[in-house]
Amino acid sequence: MTLTGRFVALLALGVVPIVLFGRASETAATVLGLWVVAVLALGILDLILAGSPRRVALARSLPSRVRLGETVTSDLYLTNTGTRRLNMVVRDAWQPSAGAGNNRTKLALPPGERRVVSLRLTPHRRGERRVDRVTVRSFGPLGLWARQATLQAPGQIRVLPPFNARKHLPSRITRLKELDGRTSLMVRGQGTEFDSLREYVRGDDVRSIDWRATARHNDVMVRTWRPERDRRVVVLIDSGRTSAARVDDEPRLDTAFEASLLLAALASTAGDHVDFIAYDRRVRGRVKGAQGAELLSRMVDTMALIEPELIETDWSAVPGQVRAVTSRQALVVLITSIDAAGASSALLSVLPQLTRRHTVIVASVTDPTTLAATHERGNREEVYRAAAAERALLDVARVSAAIRRQGAEVVTGSPADLPPALADRYIALKAAGRL
């Protein structure tokens, strides 16, 4: 049972006799008492006449998945199984991160009829966004008192990474096709897999001449090459404490997801096999053995449930995780944060084990506000901030140089720049015949 503002306002009218006749007047006290009794009687009568909210049958319809930032509609169906008309307010109790906005809806529901309450959801966090209960408040005909019940109507929607970096995919696929010789723009150059023989033209590398084929023909014949296909790409994302930091109002982990999705889509188009691992001290998510559309679908489903863990990543176990995926030579992409040398010492210690057998890329997101701070020196506070920013950039440069000395590639960029930069490095390795 709940009281409405109308009942409180009606009850407050009882002070009028006190104002008119004075506080000490017996008439005022009598009138006030009678008024309170009358209003309470009206409230009880109103409550008796109100329909029971427990006679409402609920059903729910909503999509199973949505990308972060997109808007979908959740439909809640209410059926009045009672014999009285229900004048009610319905509150659909979604989690705040589901982005339900104003989730209270006024509704009139005659006996035996059905209504639908549609709610627009714009989630602002990844993961499972759930709703368990619906609160129904049924008012009497006078709107003084109301019956209230909380009913079970479970539902959930999985919020996937937005994959905004997919806008870079068409241009990178075009470059791959050019590299592979499948468009009108033929790219000459050494690849890693024999493609065909053709006649020599001026400008060809003489090292490509096939002397046996030349002996069988009247013209000089050269070999053409294409990048190898069916290679292994292992993407390992650091889901430890550093992935929880926000850069440009986006967690590092989400930027890592964007970069890995773009790389996976590109590598899958190129015919390579992509495996995905999210790891800190244990595996938080894994995708293995998928190709094409299934690969991206499984990756976004897995990523949706991964959250940063506030623990240090166990880098000593990373080579074992890679060996568990493949024993062949592969491209291993480690998406983590490159901090001061002390914080990155564990990463540096395991890189030789990986670079000995694999081609390794270490990708890290950088904060554009740090670079901007180095140019702002208008007052003493800005000078100190610029000095701290310069020190942070020098630390990143030292760690990057140490990673390169270990034989790995380094890719850095802002949250908007890192995904295309990583894709470009993958294409460059293909063009160089290193993958």
URRA-V668240 format. One record per residue. PHI is phi in radians with two decimals (NA if undefined). Layout:
BEGIN
PHI
PHI
END
This chain:
BEGIN
NA
-2.34
-1.75
-1.78
-1.13
-1.11
-1.15
-1.11
-1.14
-1.14
-1.15
-1.18
-1.16
-1.17
-1.40
-1.04
-1.06
-1.13
-1.20
-1.38
-1.86
1.66
-1.18
-1.46
-1.23
-1.18
-1.09
-1.10
-1.13
-1.14
-1.08
-1.09
-1.10
-1.10
-1.13
-1.08
-1.08
-1.14
-1.15
-1.08
-1.10
-1.10
-1.11
-1.13
-1.10
-1.09
-1.17
-1.13
-1.39
-1.22
-1.21
-1.37
-1.19
-1.37
-1.59
-1.69
-1.69
-1.99
-2.52
-2.28
-2.36
-2.76
-1.18
-1.43
-2.44
-2.68
-1.37
-1.01
1.64
-1.43
-1.96
-2.26
-1.99
-1.81
-1.85
-1.98
-1.71
-2.07
-2.11
-1.50
-1.62
-1.58
-1.91
-2.01
-1.21
-1.88
-1.83
-2.45
-2.06
-1.92
-2.04
-1.59
-1.51
-1.26
-1.08
-1.00
-1.23
-1.32
1.20
-1.37
1.17
-1.35
-1.81
-1.89
-2.26
-1.43
-2.66
-1.92
-2.29
-1.17
-1.05
1.33
-1.81
-2.24
-2.31
-2.12
-1.94
-1.75
-2.23
-1.55
-1.95
-2.22
-1.10
-2.14
-2.53
-1.25
1.89
-1.49
-1.77
-2.06
-2.41
-2.02
-2.26
-2.23
-1.73
-2.02
-2.02
-1.79
-1.72
-1.34
-1.12
-1.56
1.21
-1.65
-2.08
-2.50
-1.61
-2.33
-2.53
-1.89
-1.92
-1.46
-2.63
-1.18
-2.88
-2.68
-2.44
-1.62
-1.69
-1.62
-0.99
-1.26
0.90
-1.17
-1.24
-1.13
-1.14
-1.50
-1.18
-1.00
-1.15
-1.28
-1.16
-1.06
-1.15
-1.12
-1.12
-1.08
-1.15
-1.52
1.33
-1.75
-2.08
-1.17
-1.52
-1.54
-1.77
-1.49
2.68
-1.26
-1.92
-2.21
-2.35
-1.09
-1.98
-2.86
-1.93
-2.64
-1.24
-1.23
-2.21
-1.04
1.87
-1.21
-1.24
-1.12
-1.22
-1.53
-1.17
-1.71
-1.25
-1.17
-1.17
-1.11
-1.17
-1.54
-2.12
-1.44
-1.98
-1.29
-1.92
-2.14
-1.53
-1.90
-2.19
-2.45
-1.07
-1.16
-2.01
1.08
-1.52
-1.77
-2.14
-1.94
-1.82
-2.03
-1.80
-1.36
-1.79
-1.32
-1.08
-1.18
-1.31
-1.44
-1.11
-1.74
-2.17
0.97
1.05
-2.42
-1.04
-0.96
-1.09
-1.17
-1.12
-1.07
-1.09
-1.05
-1.14
-1.23
-1.16
-1.12
-1.12
-1.12
-1.11
-1.21
-1.15
-1.14
-1.11
-1.35
1.60
-1.57
-1.67
-1.99
-2.12
-2.15
-2.41
-1.95
-2.52
-2.32
-2.00
-2.63
-1.30
-1.63
-2.92
-2.58
-2.28
-2.50
1.37
-1.91
-2.40
1.06
-1.12
-1.11
-1.06
-1.16
-1.09
-1.22
-1.15
-1.18
-1.11
-1.22
-1.13
-1.00
-1.72
-1.58
-2.14
-1.06
-1.85
-1.45
-2.40
-1.31
-1.31
-1.55
-1.23
-1.11
-1.60
-1.15
-0.98
-1.14
-1.12
-1.20
-1.10
-1.19
-1.49
-2.68
-1.77
-1.47
-1.12
-2.56
-1.60
-1.87
-1.91
-1.82
-1.83
-2.56
-1.98
-1.73
-1.91
-1.11
-1.00
-1.11
-1.28
-1.75
-1.09
-1.15
-1.10
-1.10
-1.25
-1.75
-1.04
-1.01
-1.15
-1.49
-1.24
-1.09
-2.10
-2.05
-1.52
-2.08
-2.10
-1.87
-1.93
-2.56
-1.48
-2.00
-1.58
-1.13
-1.21
-1.16
-1.12
-1.15
-1.15
-1.21
-1.75
-1.82
-2.41
-1.35
-2.47
-1.12
-1.10
-1.19
-1.12
-1.10
-1.14
-1.12
-1.12
-1.13
-1.16
-1.06
-1.12
-1.10
-1.15
-1.13
-1.09
-1.10
-1.12
-1.15
-1.15
-1.09
-1.12
-1.15
-1.13
-1.14
-1.11
-1.40
1.69
-1.82
-1.55
-2.18
-2.22
-2.26
3.06
-1.20
-0.95
-1.40
-1.68
-1.13
-1.00
-1.15
-1.13
-1.17
-1.10
-1.12
-1.17
-1.07
-1.13
-1.11
-1.16
-1.08
-1.13
-1.45
1.30
-1.63
-2.48
END
